[in-house]
């Protein structure tokens, strides 16, 4: 096969990769659940390329994200559920339906002032239609939490679930009470470690993460942004360890854990010293980092 600008070639390549016997063993082993994390990852890669203003990377990352769509569509086609063409038809139908002011419907164009109201009305109609297609048991109960989108990153969705529940008073009154809950969850993880049950450990770790998100909400911190900030801090301090070892003619593989810990503490101390000696600049830098993180989020 040769590269092409035609979407049909990408669909053909995906079909070849998924063809039993002659296809790629790894691709043949995958299913919707195993591919889903890659789909989310590629969406983040697109956002990162946009943040950096790197159009070469953006072109490639958009291609990677498109591959995810083609991959899922191919697996659905194999199960006789739907094909890629139906995915395209669904989104084009939705776009035309939601923009009657651009694509005139039977009523003709509407004024710009009515665009938002029309958009909300059409979305409500589509939501009702989707609900009507679901089995009765799925629509029997309308939960307060039903409006929280399932496709969000887990930390963000945890925050939204907690916010929604708090609107009816199901919430902690004091951040310290949440902190107590965090300690309780940590104790339960310790008990799970003693039991050696992997499933229990995973469940208890999830409970701890949920409690930490609750604490972030109560102290006014966005958990996604906070974690991105910590990720950046970890990368920065780890890079310090690498540079320091390199200056001594050593590698990470040669260093002991004690040496790396000592260098980590050096990096931490240097950052704290810089922050205390130049508080205004440190605050400005923190603000800039937070703004950057929000742009990426």
HELIX and SHEET records of a PDB file:
HELIX    1   1 UNK A    7  UNK A   17  1                                  11    
HELIX    2   2 UNK A   25  UNK A   29  1                                   5    
HELIX    3   3 UNK A   32  UNK A   52  1                                  21    
HELIX    4   4 UNK A   55  UNK A   78  1                                  24    
HELIX    5   5 UNK A   84  UNK A   98  1                                  15    
HELIX    6   6 UNK A  112  UNK A  114  5                                   3    
HELIX    7   7 UNK A  115  UNK A  133  1                                  19    
HELIX    8   8 UNK A  136  UNK A  139  1                                   4    
HELIX    9   9 UNK A  144  UNK A  147  5                                   4    
HELIX   10  10 UNK A  154  UNK A  166  1                                  13    
HELIX   11  11 UNK A  175  UNK A  195  1                                  21    
HELIX   12  12 UNK A  198  UNK A  218  1                                  21    
HELIX   13  13 UNK A  223  UNK A  247  1                                  25    
HELIX   14  14 UNK A  257  UNK A  277  1                                  21    
HELIX   15  15 UNK A  279  UNK A  296  1                                  18    
END                                                                             
